[in-house]
Amino acid sequence: MNIIKRFLLGFTTGLGFAIAFIIVIWLASIYNQRNFNTKVYYEGSRVEFLKKIISESPNKSNDICSKIIGVWEGSSINDDGTIKKSWVQEVHADGRFSSKKIFSKIESRTVEESEGTWKCKSPIFSVFMTKEGHENQYTSLVLNITDSEFSYAILGDYSIDGIFNSKRRTNDDNK
């Protein structure tokens, strides 16, 4: 009788593991299908996100693009106050773009210079730069632009990655 109990215990344990294994494979296939559908949904929602931001933008004037031309400078400090980022951006009428960013920490300072091109279709301003052989595109939503100030939000994949304010450099600033 003892042998039969052990056999039945082993058989039911093995059967239990087999059923659990089949359930895990079935659940994994359902999860993978949902991930694919979710990714498609997110790609579609990114387009909807951008359309909504653009449609609600207060700045749709066609002269935004011509106002961007010039030399802009600004700075920001991260939330914990450990890194100060300052920049000078030159937007040329012929489509060229150059940028110099300075990252200052307590113990170090890093300078990053880049060049590329820019395009604008109000209120979207895009910069195309090549770094280490890879072309990068940075897309911004122009929030406000005057003769002296330029505010913009950098658009990430599904969110706004940051809002920045710059001031136009004047001839007096170069002295």
NUMI-198415 format. One record per atom (N, C-alpha, C): residue number from 1; residue in one letter; chain; atom name; x, y, z. Coordinates in steps of 0.05 Angstrom, whole numbers. Layout:
N
{NUM,"A","A","CA",{X,Y,Z}}
...
% end
This chain:
175
{1,"M","A","N",{16,-24,0}}
{1,"M","A","CA",{0,0,0}}
{1,"M","A","C",{17,25,0}}
{2,"N","A","N",{40,24,14}}
{2,"N","A","CA",{58,46,16}}
{2,"N","A","C",{69,53,-12}}
{3,"I","A","N",{75,34,-28}}
{3,"I","A","CA",{86,38,-55}}
{3,"I","A","C",{65,52,-73}}
{4,"I","A","N",{40,44,-70}}
{4,"I","A","CA",{19,57,-87}}
{4,"I","A","C",{16,86,-79}}
{5,"K","A","N",{17,93,-53}}
{5,"K","A","CA",{14,120,-44}}
{5,"K","A","C",{37,137,-55}}
{6,"R","A","N",{62,126,-54}}
{6,"R","A","CA",{85,141,-65}}
{6,"R","A","C",{82,145,-95}}
{7,"F","A","N",{73,124,-109}}
{7,"F","A","CA",{69,126,-138}}
{7,"F","A","C",{48,148,-144}}
{8,"L","A","N",{25,147,-130}}
{8,"L","A","CA",{4,167,-135}}
{8,"L","A","C",{14,195,-128}}
{9,"L","A","N",{29,198,-106}}
{9,"L","A","CA",{40,224,-98}}
{9,"L","A","C",{59,234,-120}}
{10,"G","A","N",{76,217,-130}}
{10,"G","A","CA",{95,225,-151}}
{10,"G","A","C",{80,232,-177}}
{11,"F","A","N",{61,216,-184}}
{11,"F","A","CA",{45,220,-208}}
{11,"F","A","C",{30,246,-207}}
{12,"T","A","N",{16,251,-185}}
{12,"T","A","CA",{0,276,-182}}
{12,"T","A","C",{19,301,-181}}
{13,"T","A","N",{42,298,-168}}
{13,"T","A","CA",{61,320,-167}}
{13,"T","A","C",{71,327,-195}}
{14,"G","A","N",{78,306,-210}}
{14,"G","A","CA",{87,310,-238}}
{14,"G","A","C",{65,322,-255}}
{15,"L","A","N",{41,312,-252}}
{15,"L","A","CA",{19,322,-267}}
{15,"L","A","C",{13,351,-260}}
{16,"G","A","N",{16,358,-234}}
{16,"G","A","CA",{12,386,-225}}
{16,"G","A","C",{33,404,-238}}
{17,"F","A","N",{59,395,-239}}
{17,"F","A","CA",{80,411,-252}}
{17,"F","A","C",{75,415,-281}}
{18,"A","A","N",{65,394,-294}}
{18,"A","A","CA",{60,395,-323}}
{18,"A","A","C",{37,415,-329}}
{19,"I","A","N",{16,414,-313}}
{19,"I","A","CA",{-6,433,-316}}
{19,"I","A","C",{3,461,-311}}
{20,"A","A","N",{19,465,-290}}
{20,"A","A","CA",{29,492,-283}}
{20,"A","A","C",{47,502,-307}}
{21,"F","A","N",{63,485,-318}}
{21,"F","A","CA",{80,493,-341}}
{21,"F","A","C",{64,501,-365}}
{22,"I","A","N",{43,487,-371}}
{22,"I","A","CA",{25,493,-393}}
{22,"I","A","C",{11,520,-388}}
{23,"I","A","N",{2,525,-364}}
{23,"I","A","CA",{-11,550,-357}}
{23,"I","A","C",{9,574,-360}}
{24,"V","A","N",{34,570,-351}}
{24,"V","A","CA",{54,591,-353}}
{24,"V","A","C",{59,598,-383}}
{25,"I","A","N",{61,578,-400}}
{25,"I","A","CA",{65,582,-428}}
{25,"I","A","C",{41,597,-440}}
{26,"W","A","N",{17,589,-433}}
{26,"W","A","CA",{-7,602,-443}}
{26,"W","A","C",{-8,631,-434}}
{27,"L","A","N",{-2,636,-409}}
{27,"L","A","CA",{-3,664,-399}}
{27,"L","A","C",{19,681,-412}}
{28,"A","A","N",{42,669,-417}}
{28,"A","A","CA",{64,684,-431}}
{28,"A","A","C",{55,692,-459}}
{29,"S","A","N",{42,674,-473}}
{29,"S","A","CA",{33,681,-500}}
{29,"S","A","C",{12,703,-499}}
{30,"I","A","N",{-6,703,-480}}
{30,"I","A","CA",{-25,725,-477}}
{30,"I","A","C",{-11,751,-471}}
{31,"Y","A","N",{8,750,-453}}
{31,"Y","A","CA",{23,774,-445}}
{31,"Y","A","C",{38,786,-469}}
{32,"N","A","N",{51,769,-485}}
{32,"N","A","CA",{66,778,-509}}
{32,"N","A","C",{47,791,-529}}
{33,"Q","A","N",{24,779,-533}}
{33,"Q","A","CA",{4,791,-551}}
{33,"Q","A","C",{-5,818,-541}}
{34,"R","A","N",{-9,821,-515}}
{34,"R","A","CA",{-17,847,-504}}
{34,"R","A","C",{5,867,-507}}
{35,"N","A","N",{30,859,-503}}
{35,"N","A","CA",{53,878,-507}}
{35,"N","A","C",{53,889,-535}}
{36,"F","A","N",{49,871,-555}}
{36,"F","A","CA",{49,880,-583}}
{36,"F","A","C",{27,900,-587}}
{37,"N","A","N",{3,894,-577}}
{37,"N","A","CA",{-20,912,-581}}
{37,"N","A","C",{-15,938,-566}}
{38,"T","A","N",{-3,937,-542}}
{38,"T","A","CA",{3,961,-527}}
{38,"T","A","C",{22,978,-541}}
{39,"K","A","N",{43,967,-553}}
{39,"K","A","CA",{63,982,-568}}
{39,"K","A","C",{49,997,-591}}
{40,"V","A","N",{32,983,-606}}
{40,"V","A","CA",{18,996,-628}}
{40,"V","A","C",{1,1018,-617}}
{41,"Y","A","N",{-12,1014,-594}}
{41,"Y","A","CA",{-29,1034,-582}}
{41,"Y","A","C",{-12,1059,-574}}
{42,"Y","A","N",{12,1054,-562}}
{42,"Y","A","CA",{29,1076,-554}}
{42,"Y","A","C",{38,1092,-578}}
{43,"E","A","N",{46,1078,-600}}
{43,"E","A","CA",{55,1093,-624}}
{43,"E","A","C",{32,1110,-634}}
{44,"G","A","N",{8,1099,-634}}
{44,"G","A","CA",{-15,1115,-643}}
{44,"G","A","C",{-21,1138,-623}}
{45,"S","A","N",{-18,1133,-597}}
{45,"S","A","CA",{-23,1153,-578}}
{45,"S","A","C",{-2,1175,-579}}
{46,"R","A","N",{23,1169,-587}}
{46,"R","A","CA",{43,1190,-590}}
{46,"R","A","C",{34,1210,-611}}
{47,"V","A","N",{24,1200,-633}}
{47,"V","A","CA",{14,1217,-655}}
{47,"V","A","C",{-9,1234,-644}}
{48,"E","A","N",{-27,1222,-630}}
{48,"E","A","CA",{-49,1237,-618}}
{48,"E","A","C",{-40,1257,-598}}
{49,"F","A","N",{-20,1250,-582}}
{49,"F","A","CA",{-8,1268,-562}}
{49,"F","A","C",{3,1293,-576}}
{50,"L","A","N",{19,1289,-597}}
{50,"L","A","CA",{30,1311,-612}}
{50,"L","A","C",{9,1328,-625}}
{51,"K","A","N",{-11,1315,-637}}
{51,"K","A","CA",{-33,1330,-650}}
{51,"K","A","C",{-47,1348,-630}}
{52,"K","A","N",{-52,1337,-606}}
{52,"K","A","CA",{-66,1352,-586}}
{52,"K","A","C",{-49,1376,-577}}
{53,"I","A","N",{-23,1372,-572}}
{53,"I","A","CA",{-6,1394,-564}}
{53,"I","A","C",{-6,1416,-585}}
{54,"I","A","N",{-3,1407,-610}}
{54,"I","A","CA",{-1,1427,-632}}
{54,"I","A","C",{-27,1442,-635}}
{55,"S","A","N",{-50,1428,-634}}
{55,"S","A","CA",{-76,1441,-637}}
{55,"S","A","C",{-82,1460,-615}}
{56,"E","A","N",{-71,1455,-590}}
{56,"E","A","CA",{-76,1472,-568}}
{56,"E","A","C",{-55,1494,-565}}
{57,"S","A","N",{-35,1494,-582}}
{57,"S","A","CA",{-14,1514,-580}}
{57,"S","A","C",{-24,1542,-585}}
{58,"P","A","N",{-18,1561,-568}}
{58,"P","A","CA",{-27,1588,-573}}
{58,"P","A","C",{-11,1602,-595}}
{59,"N","A","N",{12,1590,-602}}
{59,"N","A","CA",{30,1603,-621}}
{59,"N","A","C",{30,1588,-648}}
{60,"K","A","N",{11,1595,-665}}
{60,"K","A","CA",{10,1582,-691}}
{60,"K","A","C",{17,1601,-714}}
{61,"S","A","N",{26,1624,-707}}
{61,"S","A","CA",{32,1645,-727}}
{61,"S","A","C",{55,1636,-745}}
{62,"N","A","N",{53,1643,-771}}
{62,"N","A","CA",{74,1635,-790}}
{62,"N","A","C",{100,1650,-786}}
{63,"D","A","N",{99,1673,-772}}
{63,"D","A","CA",{124,1688,-769}}
{63,"D","A","C",{141,1677,-746}}
{64,"I","A","N",{132,1656,-732}}
{64,"I","A","CA",{148,1644,-711}}
{64,"I","A","C",{175,1635,-723}}
{65,"C","A","N",{174,1622,-745}}
{65,"C","A","CA",{198,1610,-757}}
{65,"C","A","C",{219,1632,-764}}
{66,"S","A","N",{210,1655,-774}}
{66,"S","A","CA",{229,1676,-780}}
{66,"S","A","C",{239,1689,-755}}
{67,"K","A","N",{224,1689,-733}}
{67,"K","A","CA",{233,1701,-708}}
{67,"K","A","C",{254,1684,-694}}
{68,"I","A","N",{255,1658,-701}}
{68,"I","A","CA",{274,1640,-687}}
{68,"I","A","C",{303,1647,-696}}
{69,"I","A","N",{306,1658,-720}}
{69,"I","A","CA",{333,1663,-730}}
{69,"I","A","C",{347,1683,-712}}
{70,"G","A","N",{371,1676,-704}}
{70,"G","A","CA",{387,1693,-686}}
{70,"G","A","C",{404,1677,-667}}
{71,"V","A","N",{415,1690,-648}}
{71,"V","A","CA",{432,1677,-627}}
{71,"V","A","C",{417,1678,-601}}
{72,"W","A","N",{413,1655,-589}}
{72,"W","A","CA",{397,1652,-564}}
{72,"W","A","C",{415,1641,-543}}
{73,"E","A","N",{411,1650,-518}}
{73,"E","A","CA",{427,1639,-496}}
{73,"E","A","C",{409,1636,-471}}
{74,"G","A","N",{415,1617,-455}}
{74,"G","A","CA",{400,1612,-431}}
{74,"G","A","C",{414,1594,-412}}
{75,"S","A","N",{401,1588,-389}}
{75,"S","A","CA",{413,1570,-370}}
{75,"S","A","C",{391,1558,-352}}
{76,"S","A","N",{398,1536,-340}}
{76,"S","A","CA",{379,1523,-322}}
{76,"S","A","C",{395,1507,-301}}
{77,"I","A","N",{383,1502,-279}}
{77,"I","A","CA",{396,1486,-258}}
{77,"I","A","C",{378,1462,-252}}
{78,"N","A","N",{390,1438,-250}}
{78,"N","A","CA",{373,1414,-245}}
{78,"N","A","C",{361,1416,-217}}
{79,"D","A","N",{341,1399,-212}}
{79,"D","A","CA",{325,1400,-188}}
{79,"D","A","C",{341,1399,-162}}
{80,"D","A","N",{363,1383,-161}}
{80,"D","A","CA",{378,1382,-136}}
{80,"D","A","C",{400,1403,-134}}
{81,"G","A","N",{402,1420,-155}}
{81,"G","A","CA",{422,1442,-154}}
{81,"G","A","C",{450,1434,-159}}
{82,"T","A","N",{456,1410,-168}}
{82,"T","A","CA",{483,1401,-171}}
{82,"T","A","C",{495,1406,-199}}
{83,"I","A","N",{478,1410,-219}}
{83,"I","A","CA",{487,1414,-246}}
{83,"I","A","C",{474,1440,-258}}
{84,"K","A","N",{491,1458,-268}}
{84,"K","A","CA",{480,1481,-282}}
{84,"K","A","C",{486,1477,-311}}
{85,"K","A","N",{466,1480,-327}}
{85,"K","A","CA",{469,1477,-356}}
{85,"K","A","C",{464,1505,-369}}
{86,"S","A","N",{483,1513,-385}}
{86,"S","A","CA",{479,1538,-399}}
{86,"S","A","C",{485,1533,-429}}
{87,"W","A","N",{473,1549,-446}}
{87,"W","A","CA",{475,1544,-475}}
{87,"W","A","C",{475,1569,-491}}
{88,"V","A","N",{486,1567,-514}}
{88,"V","A","CA",{485,1588,-535}}
{88,"V","A","C",{477,1573,-560}}
{89,"Q","A","N",{456,1581,-573}}
{89,"Q","A","CA",{447,1569,-598}}
{89,"Q","A","C",{445,1590,-620}}
{90,"E","A","N",{457,1583,-643}}
{90,"E","A","CA",{456,1601,-666}}
{90,"E","A","C",{438,1588,-687}}
{91,"V","A","N",{417,1602,-694}}
{91,"V","A","CA",{398,1593,-715}}
{91,"V","A","C",{402,1611,-739}}
{92,"H","A","N",{413,1601,-761}}
{92,"H","A","CA",{419,1617,-784}}
{92,"H","A","C",{396,1615,-805}}
{93,"A","A","N",{393,1637,-820}}
{93,"A","A","CA",{372,1638,-840}}
{93,"A","A","C",{375,1617,-862}}
{94,"D","A","N",{400,1608,-867}}
{94,"D","A","CA",{405,1589,-888}}
{94,"D","A","C",{400,1560,-880}}
{95,"G","A","N",{389,1556,-856}}
{95,"G","A","CA",{383,1529,-846}}
{95,"G","A","C",{404,1516,-829}}
{96,"R","A","N",{427,1530,-824}}
{96,"R","A","CA",{447,1519,-807}}
{96,"R","A","C",{440,1524,-778}}
{97,"F","A","N",{450,1507,-760}}
{97,"F","A","CA",{445,1509,-732}}
{97,"F","A","C",{470,1501,-717}}
{98,"S","A","N",{478,1516,-697}}
{98,"S","A","CA",{500,1508,-680}}
{98,"S","A","C",{493,1513,-651}}
{99,"S","A","N",{505,1497,-634}}
{99,"S","A","CA",{499,1498,-605}}
{99,"S","A","C",{524,1493,-589}}
{100,"K","A","N",{526,1508,-567}}
{100,"K","A","CA",{548,1503,-548}}
{100,"K","A","C",{534,1501,-521}}
{101,"K","A","N",{537,1478,-508}}
{101,"K","A","CA",{525,1473,-482}}
{101,"K","A","C",{548,1470,-462}}
{102,"I","A","N",{544,1482,-438}}
{102,"I","A","CA",{564,1480,-417}}
{102,"I","A","C",{550,1468,-393}}
{103,"F","A","N",{560,1445,-383}}
{103,"F","A","CA",{550,1432,-359}}
{103,"F","A","C",{570,1437,-337}}
{104,"S","A","N",{561,1451,-316}}
{104,"S","A","CA",{579,1458,-294}}
{104,"S","A","C",{570,1443,-269}}
{105,"K","A","N",{589,1429,-257}}
{105,"K","A","CA",{585,1415,-232}}
{105,"K","A","C",{604,1428,-212}}
{106,"I","A","N",{602,1420,-187}}
{106,"I","A","CA",{620,1431,-167}}
{106,"I","A","C",{649,1425,-174}}
{107,"E","A","N",{654,1401,-183}}
{107,"E","A","CA",{682,1392,-187}}
{107,"E","A","C",{691,1392,-216}}
{108,"S","A","N",{672,1397,-235}}
{108,"S","A","CA",{681,1396,-263}}
{108,"S","A","C",{663,1413,-281}}
{109,"R","A","N",{673,1416,-306}}
{109,"R","A","CA",{658,1432,-326}}
{109,"R","A","C",{662,1418,-353}}
{110,"T","A","N",{640,1413,-367}}
{110,"T","A","CA",{640,1399,-393}}
{110,"T","A","C",{628,1417,-414}}
{111,"V","A","N",{641,1419,-437}}
{111,"V","A","CA",{631,1435,-459}}
{111,"V","A","C",{624,1416,-482}}
{112,"E","A","N",{601,1419,-493}}
{112,"E","A","CA",{592,1403,-515}}
{112,"E","A","C",{583,1421,-538}}
{113,"E","A","N",{597,1418,-561}}
{113,"E","A","CA",{590,1435,-584}}
{113,"E","A","C",{579,1416,-606}}
{114,"S","A","N",{559,1426,-620}}
{114,"S","A","CA",{547,1411,-641}}
{114,"S","A","C",{537,1429,-663}}
{115,"E","A","N",{535,1418,-687}}
{115,"E","A","CA",{525,1432,-711}}
{115,"E","A","C",{506,1415,-726}}
{116,"G","A","N",{489,1428,-741}}
{116,"G","A","CA",{469,1413,-756}}
{116,"G","A","C",{452,1432,-772}}
{117,"T","A","N",{428,1423,-777}}
{117,"T","A","CA",{409,1439,-792}}
{117,"T","A","C",{383,1442,-776}}
{118,"W","A","N",{366,1460,-784}}
{118,"W","A","CA",{340,1463,-770}}
{118,"W","A","C",{318,1467,-791}}
{119,"K","A","N",{294,1460,-782}}
{119,"K","A","CA",{270,1465,-798}}
{119,"K","A","C",{248,1474,-779}}
{120,"C","A","N",{229,1489,-790}}
{120,"C","A","CA",{208,1499,-774}}
{120,"C","A","C",{182,1498,-790}}
{121,"K","A","N",{161,1488,-777}}
{121,"K","A","CA",{134,1490,-787}}
{121,"K","A","C",{117,1497,-763}}
{122,"S","A","N",{111,1522,-762}}
{122,"S","A","CA",{98,1534,-738}}
{122,"S","A","C",{76,1516,-727}}
{123,"P","A","N",{76,1510,-701}}
{123,"P","A","CA",{94,1518,-680}}
{123,"P","A","C",{116,1498,-673}}
{124,"I","A","N",{123,1480,-691}}
{124,"I","A","CA",{143,1459,-686}}
{124,"I","A","C",{170,1468,-698}}
{125,"F","A","N",{190,1466,-681}}
{125,"F","A","CA",{218,1473,-689}}
{125,"F","A","C",{235,1448,-685}}
{126,"S","A","N",{248,1439,-706}}
{126,"S","A","CA",{264,1414,-704}}
{126,"S","A","C",{293,1420,-711}}
{127,"V","A","N",{311,1407,-697}}
{127,"V","A","CA",{340,1410,-702}}
{127,"V","A","C",{350,1382,-708}}
{128,"F","A","N",{367,1380,-728}}
{128,"F","A","CA",{379,1355,-737}}
{128,"F","A","C",{409,1357,-734}}
{129,"M","A","N",{421,1341,-716}}
{129,"M","A","CA",{450,1342,-711}}
{129,"M","A","C",{461,1314,-713}}
{130,"T","A","N",{486,1312,-723}}
{130,"T","A","CA",{500,1286,-724}}
{130,"T","A","C",{521,1285,-702}}
{131,"K","A","N",{518,1264,-685}}
{131,"K","A","CA",{538,1260,-663}}
{131,"K","A","C",{548,1232,-665}}
{132,"E","A","N",{574,1229,-666}}
{132,"E","A","CA",{586,1202,-667}}
{132,"E","A","C",{575,1185,-689}}
{133,"G","A","N",{570,1197,-712}}
{133,"G","A","CA",{560,1183,-736}}
{133,"G","A","C",{530,1177,-736}}
{134,"H","A","N",{516,1186,-716}}
{134,"H","A","CA",{487,1181,-715}}
{134,"H","A","C",{472,1208,-716}}
{135,"E","A","N",{452,1209,-734}}
{135,"E","A","CA",{436,1234,-735}}
{135,"E","A","C",{415,1233,-714}}
{136,"N","A","N",{413,1255,-699}}
{136,"N","A","CA",{393,1258,-678}}
{136,"N","A","C",{375,1281,-685}}
{137,"Q","A","N",{349,1277,-680}}
{137,"Q","A","CA",{330,1298,-684}}
{137,"Q","A","C",{318,1306,-657}}
{138,"Y","A","N",{318,1332,-653}}
{138,"Y","A","CA",{306,1344,-628}}
{138,"Y","A","C",{283,1361,-637}}
{139,"T","A","N",{259,1355,-627}}
{139,"T","A","CA",{235,1369,-635}}
{139,"T","A","C",{224,1385,-612}}
{140,"S","A","N",{218,1410,-617}}
{140,"S","A","CA",{208,1428,-596}}
{140,"S","A","C",{182,1441,-605}}
{141,"L","A","N",{166,1447,-585}}
{141,"L","A","CA",{142,1462,-589}}
{141,"L","A","C",{147,1491,-580}}
{142,"V","A","N",{145,1510,-598}}
{142,"V","A","CA",{149,1538,-590}}
{142,"V","A","C",{126,1547,-573}}
{143,"L","A","N",{131,1555,-549}}
{143,"L","A","CA",{110,1563,-530}}
{143,"L","A","C",{106,1594,-532}}
{144,"N","A","N",{128,1608,-535}}
{144,"N","A","CA",{126,1637,-537}}
{144,"N","A","C",{152,1648,-549}}
{145,"I","A","N",{149,1667,-567}}
{145,"I","A","CA",{173,1679,-579}}
{145,"I","A","C",{167,1709,-583}}
{146,"T","A","N",{185,1725,-574}}
{146,"T","A","CA",{184,1754,-579}}
{146,"T","A","C",{210,1763,-591}}
{147,"D","A","N",{214,1788,-594}}
{147,"D","A","CA",{240,1797,-605}}
{147,"D","A","C",{263,1791,-586}}
{148,"S","A","N",{257,1787,-560}}
{148,"S","A","CA",{279,1783,-541}}
{148,"S","A","C",{278,1757,-526}}
{149,"E","A","N",{256,1743,-526}}
{149,"E","A","CA",{253,1718,-510}}
{149,"E","A","C",{242,1695,-527}}
{150,"F","A","N",{251,1671,-521}}
{150,"F","A","CA",{243,1647,-535}}
{150,"F","A","C",{238,1625,-515}}
{151,"S","A","N",{214,1615,-512}}
{151,"S","A","CA",{207,1593,-494}}
{151,"S","A","C",{198,1570,-510}}
{152,"Y","A","N",{208,1546,-504}}
{152,"Y","A","CA",{201,1522,-519}}
{152,"Y","A","C",{201,1498,-501}}
{153,"A","A","N",{185,1478,-510}}
{153,"A","A","CA",{184,1452,-495}}
{153,"A","A","C",{196,1431,-514}}
{154,"I","A","N",{215,1416,-503}}
{154,"I","A","CA",{227,1394,-519}}
{154,"I","A","C",{208,1370,-516}}
{155,"L","A","N",{200,1360,-539}}
{155,"L","A","CA",{181,1338,-540}}
{155,"L","A","C",{196,1311,-540}}
{156,"G","A","N",{190,1294,-520}}
{156,"G","A","CA",{201,1267,-519}}
{156,"G","A","C",{182,1248,-533}}
{157,"D","A","N",{187,1222,-528}}
{157,"D","A","CA",{170,1202,-542}}
{157,"D","A","C",{141,1205,-534}}
{158,"Y","A","N",{135,1207,-509}}
{158,"Y","A","CA",{107,1208,-500}}
{158,"Y","A","C",{102,1230,-480}}
{159,"S","A","N",{121,1248,-477}}
{159,"S","A","CA",{117,1269,-457}}
{159,"S","A","C",{134,1293,-465}}
{160,"I","A","N",{132,1314,-449}}
{160,"I","A","CA",{149,1337,-452}}
{160,"I","A","C",{173,1333,-435}}
{161,"D","A","N",{197,1334,-448}}
{161,"D","A","CA",{222,1328,-433}}
{161,"D","A","C",{233,1352,-418}}
{162,"G","A","N",{224,1375,-424}}
{162,"G","A","CA",{234,1399,-410}}
{162,"G","A","C",{224,1424,-423}}
{163,"I","A","N",{222,1445,-408}}
{163,"I","A","CA",{215,1471,-418}}
{163,"I","A","C",{238,1490,-413}}
{164,"F","A","N",{246,1504,-434}}
{164,"F","A","CA",{270,1521,-432}}
{164,"F","A","C",{263,1550,-441}}
{165,"N","A","N",{277,1568,-430}}
{165,"N","A","CA",{274,1597,-436}}
{165,"N","A","C",{301,1607,-445}}
{166,"S","A","N",{302,1622,-467}}
{166,"S","A","CA",{326,1634,-477}}
{166,"S","A","C",{321,1663,-482}}
{167,"K","A","N",{343,1678,-481}}
{167,"K","A","CA",{342,1707,-488}}
{167,"K","A","C",{359,1711,-513}}
{168,"R","A","N",{349,1730,-530}}
{168,"R","A","CA",{364,1736,-554}}
{168,"R","A","C",{389,1752,-547}}
{169,"R","A","N",{411,1743,-558}}
{169,"R","A","CA",{436,1758,-554}}
{169,"R","A","C",{435,1783,-572}}
{170,"T","A","N",{441,1805,-561}}
{170,"T","A","CA",{442,1830,-577}}
{170,"T","A","C",{471,1838,-582}}
{171,"N","A","N",{475,1857,-599}}
{171,"N","A","CA",{502,1867,-604}}
{171,"N","A","C",{515,1878,-579}}
{172,"D","A","N",{499,1889,-561}}
{172,"D","A","CA",{510,1899,-536}}
{172,"D","A","C",{521,1877,-519}}
{173,"D","A","N",{509,1852,-521}}
{173,"D","A","CA",{518,1829,-505}}
{173,"D","A","C",{546,1819,-514}}
{174,"N","A","N",{554,1825,-538}}
{174,"N","A","CA",{579,1815,-550}}
{174,"N","A","C",{603,1833,-542}}
{175,"K","A","N",{598,1855,-529}}
{175,"K","A","CA",{620,1873,-522}}
{175,"K","A","C",{635,1864,-498}}
% end
